[in-house]
Structure formats: C-alpha cells, structure tokens
Amino acid sequence: MTKFAFIFPGQGSQFIGMGKDLADAFPAARAVFDEVDEALGQKLSELMWTGDEDELKLTSNTQPALMTVSVAVMRALEAEAGTGAERAAFVAGHSLGEYSALAASGAISVGDAARTLRIRGNAMQAAVPAGEGAMAALLGADPEQASQLCAIGASEGGVCEIANDNAPGQIVISGSKAAVELAASRVSDVGVKKAMMLPVSAPFHCSLMQPAADQMMKALSEIEIAAPGAPLVANVTAQAGSDPVAIRQQLIEQVTGQVRWRESVEYMAGQDVQLFVEAGAGKVLTVMNRRTAKQIEGLTLGTPEEIESVAQRLG
C-alpha cells in the first residue's frame, strides 16, 4: 500500500464559509465545531461560516478556526471510511497546523487545542507593538542567501531572522520593521530575485516572539499531551517523534523558531512517503510541496467530495 502522511495548513488558508459543507454533511464534523464553540464560549463556527472576513483574520480567531476545520475533516473521514491519522506514516502541520496534527492524531483534545491556540494567537499578537515588526518573502532565495540578508538586516541593531523555509526558492524572514525592510532592499546584493513585504500583523517565528513563547510554556504545562497516533514531524526539528515531553517543548520553541517545512517534506519523502494528504482549508501546502519533492503525490481533503475521493484512494 502507498505510504502516506497527513499534513495540516497554517495561517493564510482561512476563508469565510470554510467547513460549512462538512458540518452540514457529516455529524462527526458538526460535533467538532460544536466542541470548539463550547470550549471557547464563542460561536466561532458562525464567524467562520457567515461572519466578517477581517474578524476571521484576527490571529486569535484564525488559529483555532483553521484547527477546527482540519480536525472536522479528519473526523468525517474516520466516520465515513474508518481511516484516521493512526494509519499514516507521519503527521505534520505548518505552524499552527502542528496543533491540528496533534488534535487529529489524538495527542491533545480538540477543546484544549482550541483554547491553547486562542492563547497563542493573542500572545503572538501582543508580543510586539503594532507597526514595530515585519515579515518579507524572499523569492528565489536559498537558505544561505537568506542568512546573508538577515545579517545585513540585523547589522544596524535590529532583529532579522529566517522564519519559514517553505520550499525551494520560498523563504520568509521576520523581525524588526527597519531590519526586515533593510534586508528586503538589498536582495540584489546577494543574487536574490525579489523580496515582498507581507501584510502580517506581527513578526511571527522570530526571537521577538519570546514573550509569547513564555506564555505558551505556561499554557502548555496545563494541558495533557499524549503520544500521537502517528509520529509528528516537528517544525523546529524536521524530524519525527512521539514523546509527549519533547512535543510540549517543541511547541514552545516553535513560537520563536523557524518553520522548517521544506526539510520536513524532504524528511518524509526520504522515509518513502509517496502521498501527502492536506487536511483542512485550501491547498497551500500541496502547491508548496510540489516544489520540494516533485515525485510525491498530493491530495487535498477539505470538502465532502474530497472525503469520498481520499477514502477511495486510501482504501
């Protein structure tokens, strides 16, 4: 049988209406939305389905909302086809998607995931005053070029670090506004094609997020984490593991650490994973992964029709 992994998207994949067709079609999916609404004391499902897009884009809403859709689609797949995360070789998620991976694989409860992501979103938003941080995408850069640009950006005393290594030629840097803008203005110095400033509310995945990491250390100490049903390939290590103690520490480190997505995909492909199933909203990871490992197959799992298709594909 084809060796496969479930992967879970991060911020940027959200849209109004996401998950409504799942909740209407599958009681198991509807139960996940209800559980999250109860855990947060908020009708997050109504915001997701018919609410204001700007409100959904707030980090404190986006993070639990995307996790909810990812877990809902997995629960629907389990109910319809008996196929869950435990059948996968690995699970992995991009940034907040790591919580989706853990909830979908039984390592943390859906309620704990929602509450913890609400704390995470608020903490990341509050860690740096508005307007003082920035992020930029470096198009066509390799890690060495990105590191050179970060050194240029930090040369005048600001923070400038690699936040995401998403795919070959797609690296994101993060840090102090002036430092990131300086780095972005000097791309031609190191042979990088282009830099694009990103419309983000905070400089995620860099050392400026340390106040948020401190809050997450406390929040994560208060929830139960079990071994996931399939090994988790962690953002900060790009390696697989199932030890709850290590997973807790990796979730803390992930707030300030680099999302090593390209290396994570390379690791799984190197372990003979031939199929990646993106569970949740959108297809951002599926598109990115094609640049990293052209030989792998990618499927999306986000609609009732895709649940039927993936169920047939996974047998």
Secondary structure, DSSP 8 states (H G I E B T S, - for coil): ---EEEEE--TT---TTTTHHHHHH-HHHHHHHHHHHHHHTS-HHHHHHHS-HHHHHSHHHHHHHHHHHHHHHHHHHHHHHS--GGGSSEEEESTTHHHHHHHHTTSS-HHHHHHHHHHHHHHHHHSS-TTSEEEEEEET--HHHHHHHHHHHHTTS--EEEEEEEETTEEEEEEEHHHHHHHHHTGGGGT--EEEE---SS--SSGGGHHHHHHHHHHHHTS-----SS-EE-TTTSSEE--HHHHHHHHHHHHHS-B-HHHHHHHHHHTT--EEEEESSS-HHHHHHHHH-TTSEEEEE-SHHHHHHHHHHH-
